[in-house]
């Protein structure tokens, strides 16, 4: 007897419909799975057989063939266990109505005792339901809240195989899962860290405010213990709150990668990813036989912090050029080519020399000029060009460390950032960009007109520092953001001058 169920396979951050066909015929006991399954899918036959028996159902003593169509798409993961099991039970008559599964997409891993375990990618699969004209989704209970974020889909949460069978046989009523999105966003009202904890470093705080207001990339250079990491970790607290659309897109990536925290169904905080400098190219950009998202995609709509930047492998840093420029990363393999979004703010930190104390007046630097040159040469010019703001973070004095005057809180800085972002939203409402850092050449000409005295200032800076065309556009974008923070339509010479000051590495290289 032939039975059909439907499941779904992850393709990037989207999903495609998979038809699970189960055919049971008389013959020697045999269980075959076809349709380009990977190892985890092939092993499902042992989990399915044990789960069916341990739930008290009869397992057919016959020849069973499971086909996953379309057959030219690679199937991976353990999420096909539950649809295969329900297909077998439908084919052998355990399900009273063979059409009970119509309209549902089924997803879930089975344990040997019949419990349904959570899987990756519930949110993109739920999002694909409506495109596939399916309005019901049967998922593990742990994935129900995540899947229910998609409006218009009836999400049925089950804990065991027998519970799914009882629901399909109308023996048990299961109410669809409902999610209060507003309640989920209430959690982001409480900030885990605050800029009020940071002593001194007013120049660095100003640079971070400008970076947050315009979505600019930032590089901090200073000796060990000057507060670079502390400042970077507080950057997400001054960024605008995630919109629902941004949260859904970010959650899709985290769901596909399997990094959603326990009990977490929606990413409401802007991501802050801080990979170790030993990370590989594939770990940073993404990769694998079926490409998975890397750190640049996991930090989408958030911050990617690279501490000790020169210690990263040169190849790993150079492959970041495309995502920094395009806001997406394309990973091509023999079987498939996938594109993941990767629009993030890059924040990097480094020491001024291998020992770290070149700019520290209290410590003597032990590095030779050749060692310093080799150390700084690990960061290529094209990568530096793509970083809008370079600042030096000096060590704190004793008076600054013991100053008891309260520092400005993140909530007050965020108010100014939000005001600047609102101006940018009005400016770019007819385009697909959201902040100044994303402007292209045409938008730069339209919105970054400068005064004659600013032209002379920029000409001197370019001739003296040897700035590239890309660095020139970065200066204009930062100047536009500084003007937005002051709610000015025109970009003055003061705005351009401050933007030039934020190219400290360019100044050092031409000192």
VEXROZA-30956 format. One line per field, with one value per residue (C-alpha): residue in three letters; residue number from 1; x, y, z; chain. Coordinates in Angstrom, 2 decimals, m for minus. Each point is the difference from the previous one (the first is absolute). Example, Ala and Ser with C-alpha at 12.3 -4.5 7.8 and 13.67 -1.06 7.14 Angstrom:
BEGIN
res	ALA, SER .
n	1, 2 .
px	12.30, 1.37 .
py	m4.50, 3.44 .
pz	7.80, m0.66 .
chain	A, A .
This chain:
BEGIN
res	UNK, UNK, UNK, UNK, UNK, UNK, UNK, UNK, UNK, UNK, UNK, UNK, UNK, UNK, UNK, UNK, UNK, UNK, UNK, UNK, UNK, UNK, UNK, UNK, UNK, UNK, UNK, UNK, UNK, UNK, UNK, UNK, UNK, UNK, UNK, UNK, UNK, UNK, UNK, UNK, UNK, UNK, UNK, UNK, UNK, UNK, UNK, UNK, UNK, UNK, UNK, UNK, UNK, UNK, UNK, UNK, UNK, UNK, UNK, UNK, UNK, UNK, UNK, UNK, UNK, UNK, UNK, UNK, UNK, UNK, UNK, UNK, UNK, UNK, UNK, UNK, UNK, UNK, UNK, UNK, UNK, UNK, UNK, UNK, UNK, UNK, UNK, UNK, UNK, UNK, UNK, UNK, UNK, UNK, UNK, UNK, UNK, UNK, UNK, UNK, UNK, UNK, UNK, UNK, UNK, UNK, UNK, UNK, UNK, UNK, UNK, UNK, UNK, UNK, UNK, UNK, UNK, UNK, UNK, UNK, UNK, UNK, UNK, UNK, UNK, UNK, UNK, UNK, UNK, UNK, UNK, UNK, UNK, UNK, UNK, UNK, UNK, UNK, UNK, UNK, UNK, UNK, UNK, UNK, UNK, UNK, UNK, UNK, UNK, UNK, UNK, UNK, UNK, UNK, UNK, UNK, UNK, UNK, UNK, UNK, UNK, UNK, UNK, UNK, UNK, UNK, UNK, UNK, UNK, UNK, UNK, UNK, UNK, UNK, UNK, UNK, UNK, UNK, UNK, UNK, UNK, UNK, UNK, UNK, UNK, UNK, UNK, UNK, UNK, UNK, UNK, UNK, UNK, UNK, UNK, UNK, UNK, UNK, UNK, UNK, UNK, UNK, UNK, UNK, UNK, UNK, UNK, UNK, UNK, UNK, UNK, UNK, UNK, UNK, UNK, UNK, UNK, UNK, UNK, UNK, UNK, UNK, UNK, UNK, UNK, UNK, UNK, UNK, UNK, UNK, UNK, UNK, UNK, UNK, UNK, UNK, UNK, UNK, UNK, UNK, UNK, UNK, UNK, UNK, UNK, UNK, UNK, UNK, UNK, UNK, UNK, UNK, UNK, UNK, UNK, UNK, UNK, UNK, UNK, UNK, UNK, UNK, UNK, UNK, UNK, UNK, UNK, UNK, UNK, UNK, UNK, UNK, UNK, UNK, UNK, UNK, UNK, UNK, UNK, UNK, UNK, UNK, UNK, UNK, UNK, UNK, UNK, UNK, UNK, UNK, UNK, UNK, UNK, UNK, UNK, UNK, UNK, UNK, UNK, UNK, UNK, UNK, UNK, UNK, UNK, UNK, UNK, UNK, UNK, UNK, UNK, UNK, UNK, UNK, UNK, UNK, UNK, UNK, UNK, UNK, UNK, UNK, UNK, UNK, UNK, UNK, UNK, UNK, UNK, UNK, UNK, UNK, UNK, UNK, UNK, UNK, UNK, UNK, UNK, UNK, UNK, UNK, UNK, UNK, UNK, UNK, UNK, UNK, UNK, UNK, UNK, UNK, UNK, UNK, UNK, UNK, UNK, UNK, UNK, UNK, UNK, UNK, UNK, UNK, UNK, UNK, UNK, UNK, UNK, UNK, UNK, UNK, UNK, UNK, UNK, UNK, UNK, UNK, UNK, UNK, UNK, UNK, UNK, UNK, UNK, UNK, UNK, UNK, UNK, UNK, UNK, UNK, UNK, UNK, UNK, UNK, UNK, UNK, UNK, UNK, UNK, UNK, UNK, UNK, UNK, UNK, UNK, UNK, UNK, UNK, UNK, UNK, UNK, UNK, UNK, UNK, UNK, UNK, UNK, UNK, UNK, UNK, UNK, UNK, UNK, UNK, UNK, UNK, UNK, UNK, UNK, UNK, UNK, UNK, UNK, UNK, UNK, UNK, UNK, UNK, UNK, UNK, UNK, UNK, UNK, UNK, UNK, UNK, UNK, UNK, UNK, UNK, UNK, UNK, UNK, UNK, UNK, UNK, UNK, UNK, UNK, UNK, UNK, UNK, UNK, UNK, UNK, UNK, UNK, UNK, UNK, UNK, UNK, UNK, UNK, UNK, UNK, UNK, UNK, UNK, UNK, UNK, UNK, UNK, UNK, UNK, UNK, UNK, UNK, UNK, UNK, UNK, UNK, UNK, UNK, UNK, UNK, UNK, UNK, UNK, UNK, UNK, UNK, UNK, UNK, UNK, UNK, UNK, UNK, UNK, UNK .
n	1, 2, 3, 4, 5, 6, 7, 8, 9, 10, 11, 12, 13, 14, 15, 16, 17, 18, 19, 20, 21, 22, 23, 24, 25, 26, 27, 28, 29, 30, 31, 32, 33, 34, 35, 36, 37, 38, 39, 40, 41, 42, 43, 44, 45, 46, 47, 48, 49, 50, 51, 52, 53, 54, 55, 56, 57, 58, 59, 60, 61, 62, 63, 64, 65, 66, 67, 68, 69, 70, 71, 72, 73, 74, 75, 76, 77, 78, 79, 80, 81, 82, 83, 84, 85, 86, 87, 88, 89, 90, 91, 92, 93, 94, 95, 96, 97, 98, 99, 100, 101, 102, 103, 104, 105, 106, 107, 108, 109, 110, 111, 112, 113, 114, 115, 116, 117, 118, 119, 120, 121, 122, 123, 124, 125, 126, 127, 128, 129, 130, 131, 132, 133, 134, 135, 136, 137, 138, 139, 140, 141, 142, 143, 144, 145, 146, 147, 148, 149, 150, 151, 152, 153, 154, 155, 156, 157, 158, 159, 160, 161, 162, 163, 164, 165, 166, 167, 168, 169, 170, 171, 172, 173, 174, 175, 176, 177, 178, 179, 180, 181, 182, 183, 184, 185, 186, 187, 188, 189, 190, 191, 192, 193, 194, 195, 196, 197, 198, 199, 200, 201, 202, 203, 204, 205, 206, 207, 208, 209, 210, 211, 212, 213, 214, 215, 216, 217, 218, 219, 220, 221, 222, 223, 224, 225, 226, 227, 228, 229, 230, 231, 232, 233, 234, 235, 236, 237, 238, 239, 240, 241, 242, 243, 244, 245, 246, 247, 248, 249, 250, 251, 252, 253, 254, 255, 256, 257, 258, 259, 260, 261, 262, 263, 264, 265, 266, 267, 268, 269, 270, 271, 272, 273, 274, 275, 276, 277, 278, 279, 280, 281, 282, 283, 284, 285, 286, 287, 288, 289, 290, 291, 292, 293, 294, 295, 296, 297, 298, 299, 300, 301, 302, 303, 304, 305, 306, 307, 308, 309, 310, 311, 312, 313, 314, 315, 316, 317, 318, 319, 320, 321, 322, 323, 324, 325, 326, 327, 328, 329, 330, 331, 332, 333, 334, 335, 336, 337, 338, 339, 340, 341, 342, 343, 344, 345, 346, 347, 348, 349, 350, 351, 352, 353, 354, 355, 356, 357, 358, 359, 360, 361, 362, 363, 364, 365, 366, 367, 368, 369, 370, 371, 372, 373, 374, 375, 376, 377, 378, 379, 380, 381, 382, 383, 384, 385, 386, 387, 388, 389, 390, 391, 392, 393, 394, 395, 396, 397, 398, 399, 400, 401, 402, 403, 404, 405, 406, 407, 408, 409, 410, 411, 412, 413, 414, 415, 416, 417, 418, 419, 420, 421, 422, 423, 424, 425, 426, 427, 428, 429, 430, 431, 432, 433, 434, 435, 436, 437, 438, 439, 440, 441, 442, 443, 444, 445, 446, 447, 448, 449, 450, 451, 452, 453, 454, 455, 456, 457, 458, 459, 460, 461, 462, 463, 464, 465, 466, 467, 468, 469, 470, 471, 472, 473, 474, 475, 476, 477, 478, 479, 480, 481, 482, 483, 484, 485, 486, 487, 488, 489, 490, 491, 492, 493, 494, 495, 496, 497, 498, 499, 500, 501, 502, 503, 504, 505, 506, 507, 508, 509, 510, 511 .
px	0.00, 1.19, m0.22, 1.24, 1.05, 1.78, 3.07, 2.52, 3.73, 2.12, 1.59, 2.01, m2.44, m2.96, m1.66, m1.46, m2.86, 0.97, m2.53, 0.54, m1.39, m0.24, m0.74, m0.57, m0.17, 0.17, 3.47, 3.04, 0.35, 1.98, 0.17, 1.43, 0.18, 0.59, 0.04, 3.59, m0.04, 3.08, 1.26, m2.40, m3.01, 1.15, 0.31, m3.60, m1.25, 1.41, m1.42, m3.39, m0.24, 0.81, m2.30, m2.98, 0.48, 0.60, m3.15, m2.00, m0.71, 0.60, 2.97, m0.62, 1.90, 0.31, 1.99, m0.05, 1.21, 0.18, 0.48, 0.89, m1.00, 1.28, 2.81, 2.66, 0.11, 2.36, m1.93, 1.81, m0.81, m2.27, m3.19, m1.42, m0.45, m3.52, m1.43, 1.47, m1.50, m3.42, 0.19, 0.62, m2.85, m2.29, 0.96, m0.65, m3.40, 0.86, m1.25, m3.77, m0.17, 2.76, m0.72, 0.56, 3.53, m1.15, 0.78, 2.67, 3.76, 1.56, 3.35, 1.78, 2.69, m1.03, 1.70, m0.09, m2.82, m2.22, 0.68, 0.20, 3.18, 0.61, 1.70, 1.66, m1.79, m3.55, m0.51, 1.01, m2.02, m3.06, 0.54, 0.04, m3.38, m2.05, 2.02, m0.66, m3.74, 0.26, m1.61, 0.88, 3.31, 0.61, 3.23, 1.72, m1.23, 3.40, m0.28, m3.65, 0.52, 2.63, m2.22, m3.07, 1.69, m1.27, m3.55, m2.55, 1.54, m1.68, 2.86, m0.79, 2.52, 0.49, 2.22, m0.29, m0.82, m3.15, m1.18, 0.38, m1.97, m2.75, m0.30, m0.24, m2.60, m2.07, 0.51, 1.72, m0.54, 3.15, m0.45, 2.31, 2.91, m0.43, 2.88, m0.23, 2.71, m0.26, 0.79, 3.10, 1.24, m0.55, 3.12, 2.24, m1.03, 2.54, 3.57, 2.49, 2.91, 0.19, 2.38, m0.34, 2.45, 2.77, 2.31, 1.41, 0.65, m2.29, 1.63, m0.62, m3.60, m0.55, 1.35, m2.24, m3.04, 0.76, 0.58, m3.32, m1.88, 1.20, 0.65, 3.73, 2.80, 2.40, 3.61, 1.50, 3.73, 1.53, 2.17, m1.27, m2.50, m1.05, m3.63, m0.37, m1.93, m2.13, m0.99, m0.76, m2.27, m2.12, m0.50, m3.21, m1.58, 0.00, m1.14, m3.68, m2.28, m0.66, m3.12, m2.19, 1.20, 3.65, m0.66, m1.65, 2.84, 2.65, m1.86, m0.19, 3.79, 0.48, m2.66, 1.65, 3.38, m1.49, 1.29, m3.30, 0.30, m2.12, m3.53, 0.78, m2.38, 0.82, 3.26, m1.07, 3.47, 2.32, 2.56, 3.50, 2.38, 3.62, 1.83, 3.48, 2.89, 0.69, m3.27, 0.20, m1.19, m3.05, m0.82, 0.11, m1.70, m1.90, 0.48, m0.42, m1.29, m3.41, 1.18, m0.90, 0.07, 3.24, 0.67, m0.51, m3.58, m0.68, 0.83, m2.50, m1.82, 2.47, 3.70, 2.96, 2.88, 3.48, 2.37, 3.74, m0.65, 3.59, m0.04, m2.75, 1.10, 0.55, m2.19, m2.86, 0.19, 0.23, m3.12, m1.97, 0.28, m3.13, m2.36, 1.33, m0.67, m3.16, m1.77, m0.25, 2.27, m0.28, 1.42, 0.37, 0.51, m0.17, m3.58, m1.45, 0.61, m1.65, m0.14, m0.31, m0.67, 2.89, m0.68, 1.82, 2.13, 3.63, 1.78, 3.67, 2.60, 3.77, 3.12, 2.35, 2.87, 0.69, 0.80, m2.92, 1.70, 1.14, m2.46, 0.02, 2.05, 0.25, 1.57, 2.99, m0.54, 2.44, m0.86, 2.32, m1.25, 0.10, m2.15, m2.54, m0.06, m0.57, m2.70, m1.98, 0.54, m2.20, m2.97, m0.27, m0.74, m3.21, m1.37, 0.92, m1.71, m3.26, 0.16, m1.49, 1.29, 3.48, 0.64, 2.73, m1.06, 2.60, 0.62, m1.96, 1.64, m0.51, m2.22, m2.30, m0.19, m0.99, m2.35, m3.36, m1.99, m2.66, 0.69, m2.71, m2.35, m0.60, m3.69, 0.91, 2.50, m2.59, m2.48, 2.41, 0.77, m3.71, m0.55, 2.75, m1.31, m3.50, 1.48, 1.69, m3.21, m1.78, 2.91, 0.12, m3.68, m0.16, 3.06, 1.00, 2.63, m0.44, 3.04, 2.76, 2.64, m2.02, m0.13, 1.17, 1.68, m3.25, m1.39, 3.35, m0.22, m3.58, 0.33, 3.66, 0.46, 2.73, 0.94, 2.95, 2.25, m0.63, 1.23, 3.33, 0.25, m0.67, 2.48, 2.78, m0.86, m0.04, 3.30, 1.73, m1.38, m0.18, m3.62, m1.71, m3.30, m1.70, 1.47, m1.21, m3.59, 0.27, 0.96, m3.03, m2.33, 1.35, m0.29, m3.64, m0.65, 1.65, m2.27, m3.03, 0.90, m0.07, m3.23, 1.66, m0.89, 3.31, 3.37, 2.34, 3.81, m0.13, m1.84, 2.52, 2.93, m1.28, m0.56, 3.62, 1.20, m1.61, 2.56, 2.78, 1.65, 0.27, 1.71, 2.40, 1.03, 0.86, 1.51 .
py	0.00, 3.52, 3.02, 3.58, 2.60, 3.29, 1.41, 2.69, 0.40, 3.04, 1.88, 2.92, 1.95, m1.22, m3.41, m2.12, m2.49, m3.68, m2.71, m3.11, m3.06, m3.29, m3.22, m3.28, m3.21, m3.68, m1.50, m0.60, 2.61, 2.90, 3.77, 2.23, 3.82, 1.63, 3.60, 1.13, m0.44, 0.72, m2.21, 1.37, m0.62, m3.54, m0.78, 1.10, m3.50, m1.36, 2.89, m0.24, m3.78, 0.14, 2.99, m1.67, m3.24, 1.71, 2.07, m3.25, 0.08, m2.88, 0.43, m1.53, m3.21, 0.79, 1.90, 3.75, 2.61, 3.68, 2.55, 3.63, 2.09, 1.96, m2.52, 2.43, 2.06, m1.16, m0.88, 0.40, m0.05, m2.01, 2.01, m2.63, m2.61, 1.04, 0.35, m3.39, m1.63, 1.56, m1.06, m3.62, 0.11, 1.48, m2.66, m2.90, 1.38, 1.33, 3.43, m0.29, 2.70, m0.23, 3.64, 1.25, 1.08, 2.11, 3.67, m0.66, 0.20, m2.35, 0.48, m1.70, m2.40, m3.19, m1.56, m3.79, 0.20, 2.11, 3.47, 2.82, 2.05, 3.55, 0.67, 2.90, 2.39, 0.02, 3.70, m0.04, m3.20, 1.64, 3.00, m2.33, m1.55, 2.82, 0.05, m3.75, 0.47, m1.88, 1.61, m2.58, m0.99, m2.90, 0.61, m0.97, 1.99, 1.69, 1.45, 1.07, 3.56, 0.68, m1.31, 1.86, 3.34, m0.39, 1.27, m2.09, m3.39, m2.40, m1.37, m3.29, m0.88, m3.67, m1.73, m3.63, m2.02, m1.34, 3.57, 0.85, m3.14, 0.81, 3.53, m1.22, m2.63, 2.70, m1.80, 2.98, 3.72, 2.13, 3.76, 1.83, 1.79, 3.78, 2.44, 3.50, 1.78, 3.21, m1.96, m1.45, 3.49, 1.20, m1.93, 2.39, 2.93, m1.17, 0.54, m2.64, 2.50, 3.80, 2.72, 1.49, m2.72, 1.44, 2.55, 2.76, m0.73, 2.82, 0.10, m3.72, 0.33, 2.79, m2.19, m2.90, 2.29, 1.15, m3.60, m1.10, 2.96, m0.71, m3.75, 0.55, m2.51, 0.85, m0.81, 0.69, m0.03, 0.25, m1.74, m2.96, 0.95, 3.31, m1.18, m0.95, m3.21, 1.66, 2.74, m2.46, m2.15, 3.05, 1.08, m2.08, 1.88, 3.28, m1.47, 0.44, m2.78, m2.83, 0.28, m3.10, m0.54, 0.20, m2.37, m2.57, 0.15, m0.31, m2.83, m1.93, 0.00, m1.03, m2.70, m1.48, 0.03, m1.63, 2.67, 1.22, m0.19, m2.41, 1.35, 2.81, 0.46, 3.50, 1.96, 3.34, 1.33, 1.02, m2.81, 0.52, m2.63, m0.15, m2.94, m1.02, 0.93, m3.69, m0.27, m1.49, 1.57, m2.29, 0.85, 3.72, 0.09, m3.29, m3.29, m3.75, m2.51, 1.59, 3.55, 1.20, 3.65, 1.30, 2.76, 2.78, m1.22, m0.77, 3.65, 1.22, 3.13, 0.13, 0.28, m2.20, 0.68, m1.15, 0.42, m0.14, 0.59, m0.65, m3.45, m1.23, m1.98, 2.29, m2.15, 0.17, 3.80, 0.40, m2.10, 2.55, 2.57, m1.19, m0.04, 3.38, 1.52, m1.82, m0.92, m3.63, m2.99, m2.64, m3.47, m2.31, m3.74, m2.81, m0.88, 3.40, 3.75, 1.92, 3.67, 1.14, 3.59, 1.55, 3.69, 0.65, 2.62, m1.07, 1.06, m0.91, 0.51, m0.27, 0.95, 2.59, m2.53, m3.66, 0.78, 2.45, 2.96, 2.20, 2.80, m0.57, 2.71, m2.16, m3.04, m0.35, m1.62, m2.85, m0.43, 0.92, 2.16, m3.05, m2.03, 2.84, 0.28, m3.73, 0.04, 2.81, m1.47, m2.95, 2.33, 0.77, 3.41, m1.14, m1.26, 3.24, 1.98, m1.80, 1.11, 3.50, 1.09, m0.55, 1.21, m0.29, m1.05, 1.27, m1.55, 1.54, 2.11, m0.65, 3.09, m1.32, m3.45, 1.41, 2.70, m0.51, 2.30, m2.06, m0.64, 0.41, m2.96, m2.02, 0.99, 3.69, m0.78, m2.23, 2.90, 2.06, m3.02, m0.66, 3.64, m0.20, m3.32, 1.48, 2.72, m2.70, m2.02, 3.06, 0.65, m3.57, m0.95, m0.60, m2.24, m3.32, 1.40, 1.01, 2.03, 2.26, m2.73, m1.81, 2.92, m0.65, 2.50, 1.48, 0.53, 1.41, 2.71, 0.80, 0.16, 0.83, 3.39, 1.96, 3.69, 1.51, 0.28, m3.71, m0.84, 1.68, m1.83, m3.37, 0.69, 0.68, m3.14, m2.22, 1.38, m0.24, m3.38, m1.63, m1.06, m2.28, 0.76, m2.40, 1.79, 3.32, m1.29, m1.37, 3.45, 1.53, m2.63, 0.56, 3.79, m0.50, m1.96, 2.66, 2.60, m2.24, m0.26, 3.80, 0.03, 2.02, m0.27, 1.42, m1.63, 2.67, 0.15, m0.95, m3.23, m0.88, 0.86, m2.32, m2.78, 0.36, m0.25, m3.43, m1.36, m0.40, m3.00, 1.91, 2.84, m2.43, m1.64, 3.37, 1.62 .
pz	0.00, m0.83, 2.33, m0.31, 2.57, m0.46, 1.68, m0.87, m0.66, 0.84, m2.92, 1.37, 2.17, m2.03, m0.25, m2.77, 0.15, 0.15, m0.79, 2.13, m1.80, 1.88, m1.87, 1.87, m2.05, 0.80, m0.04, 2.14, 2.78, m1.43, 0.64, m2.72, m0.08, m3.38, m1.23, 0.69, 3.83, 2.12, 2.83, 2.62, m2.27, m0.83, 3.71, 0.58, m0.83, 3.29, 2.06, m1.73, 0.44, 3.72, 0.62, m1.69, 1.93, 3.37, m0.47, m0.23, m3.75, m2.39, m2.32, m3.46, m0.62, m3.70, m2.59, 0.73, m2.44, 1.01, m2.78, 0.76, m3.02, m1.82, m0.24, m1.27, 3.22, 2.73, 3.19, 3.30, 3.69, 2.27, m0.58, m2.39, 2.78, 0.99, m3.56, m0.95, 3.11, m0.63, m3.64, 1.03, 2.52, m2.65, m2.53, 2.40, 1.09, 3.48, m1.06, m0.41, m2.70, m2.66, m0.91, 3.56, m0.90, m2.95, 0.52, 2.65, m0.14, 2.55, 1.67, 2.90, 1.15, 1.80, 2.98, 0.39, 2.57, m2.30, 1.39, m2.55, 0.23, m1.31, m3.33, m1.80, m2.35, 1.37, m0.78, m3.70, m0.44, 1.55, m2.28, m3.01, 0.95, m1.45, m3.24, m0.35, 0.66, 3.29, 3.03, 2.65, 1.57, 2.41, 1.92, 3.27, 2.98, 0.42, m3.53, 0.25, 1.27, m2.64, m2.80, 1.27, m0.72, m3.59, m0.20, m1.87, 0.87, 2.45, 2.06, 1.76, 2.71, 0.85, 2.54, m1.13, m3.09, 1.64, 0.69, m3.68, m0.95, 2.51, m1.40, m3.60, 1.02, 1.75, 3.30, 1.60, m0.50, m0.15, m0.13, m2.43, 1.66, 0.29, 0.65, 1.51, m1.98, 2.06, 3.13, m1.61, m0.86, 3.57, 0.97, m1.96, 2.20, 2.58, m1.18, 1.19, m0.06, m0.09, m1.14, 3.49, 1.09, m2.20, 1.62, m2.19, m3.69, m1.15, m3.43, m0.49, 1.21, m2.50, m2.81, 1.06, 0.05, m3.54, m1.13, 1.50, m1.50, m3.53, 0.11, m0.59, 0.49, 2.81, 0.89, 3.44, 0.66, 3.46, 2.58, 2.05, 2.70, m1.54, m0.28, m3.69, 0.68, 2.67, m2.43, m2.80, 2.17, 0.80, m3.61, m0.45, 2.94, m1.98, m3.32, m0.94, 1.22, m2.42, m2.09, m0.32, m3.57, 1.06, 2.90, m2.29, m2.54, 2.72, 1.73, m3.29, m0.26, 3.63, m0.38, m3.11, 1.74, 3.12, 2.39, 1.45, 3.78, 2.09, 0.28, m2.45, m2.91, m1.28, m0.10, 1.50, 0.86, m2.80, m0.35, 1.35, m1.34, 1.15, m1.65, 1.16, m2.26, m0.75, m1.95, m3.49, m3.26, m0.02, 3.62, m0.74, m3.40, 0.08, m1.78, m0.02, m2.56, 0.48, 0.87, 3.49, 1.08, 1.53, 2.51, m2.54, m0.54, 3.67, 0.73, m2.65, 1.28, 2.87, 0.80, m0.97, 2.39, m1.02, 2.94, m0.67, m3.70, m1.27, 1.64, m2.34, m3.03, m2.96, m2.25, 2.53, 0.06, m3.76, m0.70, 2.04, m2.77, m1.86, 3.01, 1.17, m3.41, m1.12, 3.27, m1.06, m0.45, m2.72, 0.70, m2.99, 0.21, m2.57, 0.95, 0.77, 0.21, 2.86, 0.95, 3.61, 1.12, 1.90, 0.57, 3.25, 1.73, 0.15, 3.18, 0.18, 2.71, m0.13, 1.89, m1.55, m0.05, 0.89, 3.64, 0.16, 1.68, m2.90, 0.89, 3.77, 1.79, 3.15, m1.68, m2.26, m3.38, m0.67, m3.70, m2.84, m2.90, m2.27, 2.44, 0.18, m3.78, m0.44, 2.68, m1.63, m3.49, 0.99, m0.58, m3.70, m1.42, m1.76, 3.32, 1.80, m2.77, 0.84, 3.64, 0.29, 3.40, 1.49, 3.55, 2.60, 3.50, 2.49, 3.44, 2.89, 2.66, 3.71, 0.26, m2.75, 1.59, 3.41, m1.31, 1.72, m2.27, m1.80, m3.67, m2.64, m0.21, m3.15, m0.08, m0.48, m2.75, m1.70, m0.07, m2.12, m2.18, m0.56, m0.94, m2.62, m1.31, m0.41, m2.23, m2.08, m0.27, m1.39, m2.36, m1.35, 0.21, m3.75, m0.09, 1.54, 2.35, 3.63, 1.06, m1.35, m0.11, m2.69, m2.47, m3.54, m2.34, m1.29, 3.50, 1.12, m2.66, 0.96, 3.78, 0.74, m1.63, 1.77, 0.16, m1.95, 3.08, 0.69, m3.52, 0.74, 3.33, m1.64, m2.78, 2.50, 1.97, m3.10, m1.30, 3.39, 1.11, m3.42, 0.54, m2.51, m1.72, 2.40, 3.04, m1.47, m0.21, 3.56, 1.25, m1.73, 1.50, 3.52, m0.47, m1.07, 3.21, 2.18, m1.60, 0.65, 3.70, 0.10, m2.08, m2.77, m3.68, m1.21, 0.59, 1.37, 0.06, 3.69, m0.82, m2.73, 2.27, 2.75, m2.53, m1.21, 3.60, 0.15, m2.51, 2.57, m1.67, m3.27, 1.90, 1.72, m3.26, m1.54, 3.09 .
chain	A, A, A, A, A, A, A, A, A, A, A, A, A, A, A, A, A, A, A, A, A, A, A, A, A, A, A, A, A, A, A, A, A, A, A, A, A, A, A, A, A, A, A, A, A, A, A, A, A, A, A, A, A, A, A, A, A, A, A, A, A, A, A, A, A, A, A, A, A, A, A, A, A, A, A, A, A, A, A, A, A, A, A, A, A, A, A, A, A, A, A, A, A, A, A, A, A, A, A, A, A, A, A, A, A, A, A, A, A, A, A, A, A, A, A, A, A, A, A, A, A, A, A, A, A, A, A, A, A, A, A, A, A, A, A, A, A, A, A, A, A, A, A, A, A, A, A, A, A, A, A, A, A, A, A, A, A, A, A, A, A, A, A, A, A, A, A, A, A, A, A, A, A, A, A, A, A, A, A, A, A, A, A, A, A, A, A, A, A, A, A, A, A, A, A, A, A, A, A, A, A, A, A, A, A, A, A, A, A, A, A, A, A, A, A, A, A, A, A, A, A, A, A, A, A, A, A, A, A, A, A, A, A, A, A, A, A, A, A, A, A, A, A, A, A, A, A, A, A, A, A, A, A, A, A, A, A, A, A, A, A, A, A, A, A, A, A, A, A, A, A, A, A, A, A, A, A, A, A, A, A, A, A, A, A, A, A, A, A, A, A, A, A, A, A, A, A, A, A, A, A, A, A, A, A, A, A, A, A, A, A, A, A, A, A, A, A, A, A, A, A, A, A, A, A, A, A, A, A, A, A, A, A, A, A, A, A, A, A, A, A, A, A, A, A, A, A, A, A, A, A, A, A, A, A, A, A, A, A, A, A, A, A, A, A, A, A, A, A, A, A, A, A, A, A, A, A, A, A, A, A, A, A, A, A, A, A, A, A, A, A, A, A, A, A, A, A, A, A, A, A, A, A, A, A, A, A, A, A, A, A, A, A, A, A, A, A, A, A, A, A, A, A, A, A, A, A, A, A, A, A, A, A, A, A, A, A, A, A, A, A, A, A, A, A, A, A, A, A, A, A, A, A, A, A, A, A, A, A, A, A, A, A, A, A, A, A, A, A, A, A, A, A, A, A, A, A, A, A, A, A, A, A, A, A, A, A, A, A, A, A, A, A, A, A, A, A, A, A, A, A, A, A, A, A, A, A, A, A, A, A .
